[in-house]
């Protein structure tokens, strides 16, 4: 199918020749999970994806670790590289949501300003900032990848929460306290937000 240009074609952001899935306009969104390493972003993202897919909702995850191995592998951990990591991720999230998917971004995304810019890059699509909140001591106790131990030993410079700042959201769409809530309870809160 080829679209014939019309005077309003510039307003249509869908790729030429592709149709949006049924109901995509009302269900596509970006769920941006932000929090310290070990706060539970990846666990929450996986459970949320599985539940949404079970409902028939096309859903994908953009995970910070996976992005660092691929699309963003040329970036380090300077403040400028972290900003670019967020910008690239936000652009990809928008492309996917614009095609009709629910996109769950699981990314530390330490800076408030860049998270606000990620929201702006959603270009009017629903964007939900979810603070996956756990204290630094709790994240260090969990330390599923051994990163805090390595950061404390000086093996990982500029590690968020240790020697690089994390700016918690001041007014997220939702804050889930993963020290108090089980993963299932936290997921239920995000689902309620999306259904609200």
C-alpha angles and dihedrals in degrees: 000000000000120000117228109225114251131181087265097046092105089065092058108086096181115113114260112269097016126108123207116245116260110280093009094128093061100037106037114103146139120249108195112199112196129178145108122303106277095024091117104261096136093045091050092045093052095048092045092049092051094050094047092048090050087058089053094255113141104237137170138178128229101200121195094224093050092047090051089055093050130009094022100034091118091062127091128194103271114125090255092052091048089052091051091047089057093044094052092045092050091051092051091045090054093049091052095044090047087056089057105268131129101234120203112197114199104189133137088227093177101191126079094208094055092046088054089050090050088055090050090050088059084078096214098320113129109277122187120192109204119189107212094203126200126142121252092249090053092049090048090051091051096041093155094181098037090243098132091051090052092045092051088050090054094248094118113044122203094019113175112254094016109057100347123063128253113198109203115218113267095207112009121176086245137004117203116193103214092185089064103028129065115235089255092052092047091050091050090055092053091047089052089052092052092047094045 
